[in-house]
Amino acid sequence: MLGGSGVAVTKLGIGAWSWGDTTYWNDFEWDDRKLKDAKGAFEASLDSGITFFDTAEVYGAGVGIKIVLDYFLLYCSFSRSFQSNPDNLLMLMTFRFIKERKEKEGVEVAIATKFAALPWRFGRGSVISALKGSLSRLGVSSVESYQLHWPGIWGNEGYLDGLADAYEQGLVKSVGVSNYSEKRLRDAHERLKKRGVPLASNQVNYSLIYRNPEENGVKAACDELGITLIAYSPIAQGALTGKYTPANPPTGPRGRIYTSDFLSKLQPLINKIREIGGSYDKTPTQVVLNWLICQGNVVPIPGAKNAEQAREFAGALGWLLTEQEVEELRSMAREVKPVMGFPVEKL
Ligand SMILES: NC(=O)c1ccc[n+]([C@@H]2O[C@H](COP(=O)([O-])OP(=O)(O)OC[C@H]3O[C@@H](n4cnc5c(N)ncnc54)[C@H](OP(=O)(O)O)[C@@H]3O)[C@@H](O)[C@H]2O)c1
C-alpha cells in the first residue's frame, strides 16, 4: 500500500524519466530504436508482474528548454504559458496498449505522476488545472498517485490544499510529495490530515550510496507517520550496477557526477556487492535494489531503458539479504562520499 491510502502498488516500480528525454538521458538524442527499447522495458515490466510506473509533468523531450523559455516569458510578459508536453508514459506507451492488456489479461497499471511547482504557479487552483492537463494527456480519468515534485519557493500550503481538492474530487487515488525534508513532510502530513486526506508517499533520492534520508530524519519520519518512502535513483543512475568503471564512465551529464575518480573509490563496494550477489545468484543491480527493500517501507523505482534492464529489476524481488549483509554493505558504503543530490531537497 502507498502509505495509508489503500492504493496497492508492486513492491518495486519503474521510473519513466528517461523515456523520450533528451535533456539528461539518451545523449540528448531520441530515435525509433530508443523508443522501441523503452516500449520493450514497459512490456517486460508488465510481463514480470511490475505494474507501478512513475512519470512527471516535466519528463519528456525538450521540456528543460521549455522551462527555461517559460522563465524568460514570465519575466518578459508575466505569461503563464507553461504547457508541458510529457507525462511521457503516454507519449511512448499509448494507453491503447495498456487498455489492450487490461482487456485481454486483466492487467491493472498504477500510474504516479507529479505536479511541477514552478515559481509562477500559485495556489490550489494551479494543482487542479495541471492535474487535469496530465489526466487528459494520459487519457485517464484519475491516477493512482499525484505528487508535488519539489517544494514550492513561495510556500506549499496552496499546493497541499490543491492536492486535497484533487483527492476529494476523485481525480487522484492517493497524494504524495517529493524531495520534502522532514519538517516539510510533517507540515504536509498535518495539513492534509486536517482535510481527512492521508499523505501516502515522499519520493526522495535514496540508494546504498545516497543515504541522506537515513541521516536527515526523512526515513524515520516516513516510518513514524505511515508514509511510504519511494526511492528514486535507487541504482545511482547506473553507477551501482557495476557496468561503469573508472575506464568506462557514463556518457552525458552523468559522466560529470559519476567521474572516473568517483568510480575508482566505488570499486571496493561494487566488489563486495558482487561477492554477496554471487551467493544468491543475483546481479549487483538486484542486490542494491534488494538492500533498499530490506530497509522496510521503501518502494524503489529504478529507471529501465530496455526490456533486459526491466527484467533484471524483477529479480530483486522474492528474496532478502540477511541483516548482517545489509549492515556490512551500509558500513562499506560509508567509505564512499555521496555525490551531490538534487538541490531542491534543501529548499
Ligand atoms: N522526484 C524526483 O525529483 C526524481 C528525480 C530523479 C528520478 N526520479 C524518478 O526515479 C526514477 C529512477 O531514477 P533515475 O532514472 O534517476 O536513476 P536509476 O533508476 O538509479 O538509474 C537508471 C539508469 O540506470 C541504467 N540501468 C538501469 N537498469 C540497469 C541494469 N539492469 N544494468 C545496468 N544499467 C542499468 C540505465 O541507464 P544506462 O543504461 O544509460 O546506464 C537507467 O536509465 C526516474 O525514472 C524517475 O521516475 C525522480
The ligand as an SDF file (V2000), in Angstrom:
LIG
                    3D

 48 52  0  0  0  0  0  0  0  0999 V2000
   11.2700   13.0740   -7.7900 N   0  0  0  0  0  0  0  0  0  0  0  0
   12.3990   13.4200   -8.3350 C   0  0  0  0  0  0  0  0  0  0  0  0
   12.8600   14.5630   -8.1840 O   0  0  0  0  0  0  0  0  0  0  0  0
   13.1520   12.4220   -9.1570 C   0  0  0  0  0  0  0  0  0  0  0  0
   14.4920   12.6240   -9.5050 C   0  0  0  0  0  0  0  0  0  0  0  0
   15.1440   11.6330  -10.2340 C   0  0  0  0  0  0  0  0  0  0  0  0
   14.4680   10.4920  -10.6180 C   0  0  0  0  0  0  0  0  0  0  0  0
   13.1490   10.3340  -10.2770 N   0  0  0  0  0  0  0  0  0  0  0  0
   12.3950    9.1080  -10.6420 C   0  0  0  0  0  0  0  0  0  0  0  0
   13.1560    7.9560  -10.3000 O   0  0  0  0  0  0  0  0  0  0  0  0
   13.3380    7.1350  -11.4470 C   0  0  0  0  0  0  0  0  0  0  0  0
   14.6670    6.3890  -11.3740 C   0  0  0  0  0  0  0  0  0  0  0  0
   15.7560    7.2640  -11.1220 O   0  0  0  0  0  0  0  0  0  0  0  0
   16.8890    7.5560  -12.2010 P   0  0  0  0  0  0  0  0  0  0  0  0
   16.3660    7.2500  -13.5460 O   0  0  0  0  0  0  0  0  0  0  0  0
   17.4170    8.9300  -11.8890 O   0  0  0  0  0  0  0  0  0  0  0  0
   18.0920    6.5690  -11.8160 O   0  0  0  0  0  0  0  0  0  0  0  0
   18.2770    4.9980  -11.5880 P   0  0  0  0  0  0  0  0  0  0  0  0
   16.9990    4.3120  -11.5860 O   0  0  0  0  0  0  0  0  0  0  0  0
   19.1520    4.8700  -10.3980 O   0  0  0  0  0  0  0  0  0  0  0  0
   19.1480    4.6030  -12.8810 O   0  0  0  0  0  0  0  0  0  0  0  0
   18.5390    4.3520  -14.1070 C   0  0  0  0  0  0  0  0  0  0  0  0
   19.5900    4.1240  -15.1830 C   0  0  0  0  0  0  0  0  0  0  0  0
   20.4790    3.0460  -14.8280 O   0  0  0  0  0  0  0  0  0  0  0  0
   20.8150    2.2950  -16.0030 C   0  0  0  0  0  0  0  0  0  0  0  0
   20.3210    0.9320  -15.7660 N   0  0  0  0  0  0  0  0  0  0  0  0
   19.0580    0.5570  -15.4720 C   0  0  0  0  0  0  0  0  0  0  0  0
   18.9730   -0.7590  -15.2820 N   0  0  0  0  0  0  0  0  0  0  0  0
   20.1790   -1.2620  -15.4610 C   0  0  0  0  0  0  0  0  0  0  0  0
   20.6970   -2.5740  -15.3880 C   0  0  0  0  0  0  0  0  0  0  0  0
   19.9180   -3.5970  -15.0920 N   0  0  0  0  0  0  0  0  0  0  0  0
   22.0130   -2.7350  -15.6430 N   0  0  0  0  0  0  0  0  0  0  0  0
   22.7890   -1.7020  -15.9420 C   0  0  0  0  0  0  0  0  0  0  0  0
   22.3580   -0.4170  -16.0170 N   0  0  0  0  0  0  0  0  0  0  0  0
   21.0570   -0.2030  -15.7720 C   0  0  0  0  0  0  0  0  0  0  0  0
   20.0730    2.9230  -17.1700 C   0  0  0  0  0  0  0  0  0  0  0  0
   20.9080    3.8850  -17.8310 O   0  0  0  0  0  0  0  0  0  0  0  0
   22.0770    3.4240  -18.8350 P   0  0  0  0  0  0  0  0  0  0  0  0
   21.6700    2.1260  -19.4550 O   0  0  0  0  0  0  0  0  0  0  0  0
   22.2250    4.5610  -19.7690 O   0  0  0  0  0  0  0  0  0  0  0  0
   23.2930    3.2890  -17.9370 O   0  0  0  0  0  0  0  0  0  0  0  0
   18.9340    3.6600  -16.4820 C   0  0  0  0  0  0  0  0  0  0  0  0
   18.4580    4.7620  -17.2130 O   0  0  0  0  0  0  0  0  0  0  0  0
   13.2110    8.1200  -12.6250 C   0  0  0  0  0  0  0  0  0  0  0  0
   12.9140    7.4610  -13.8320 O   0  0  0  0  0  0  0  0  0  0  0  0
   12.0900    8.9950  -12.1330 C   0  0  0  0  0  0  0  0  0  0  0  0
   10.8380    8.3750  -12.3400 O   0  0  0  0  0  0  0  0  0  0  0  0
   12.5000   11.2700   -9.5440 C   0  0  0  0  0  0  0  0  0  0  0  0
  1  2  1  0
  2  3  2  0
  2  4  1  0
  4  5  1  0
  4 48  2  0
  5  6  2  0
  6  7  1  0
  7  8  2  0
  8  9  1  0
  8 48  1  0
  9 10  1  0
  9 46  1  0
 10 11  1  0
 11 12  1  0
 11 44  1  0
 12 13  1  0
 13 14  1  0
 14 15  2  0
 14 16  1  0
 14 17  1  0
 17 18  1  0
 18 19  2  0
 18 20  1  0
 18 21  1  0
 21 22  1  0
 22 23  1  0
 23 24  1  0
 23 42  1  0
 24 25  1  0
 25 26  1  0
 25 36  1  0
 26 27  1  0
 26 35  1  0
 27 28  2  0
 28 29  1  0
 29 30  1  0
 29 35  2  0
 30 31  1  0
 30 32  2  0
 32 33  1  0
 33 34  2  0
 34 35  1  0
 36 37  1  0
 36 42  1  0
 37 38  1  0
 38 39  2  0
 38 40  1  0
 38 41  1  0
 42 43  1  0
 44 45  1  0
 44 46  1  0
 46 47  1  0
M  CHG  2   8   1  16  -1
M  END
$$$$
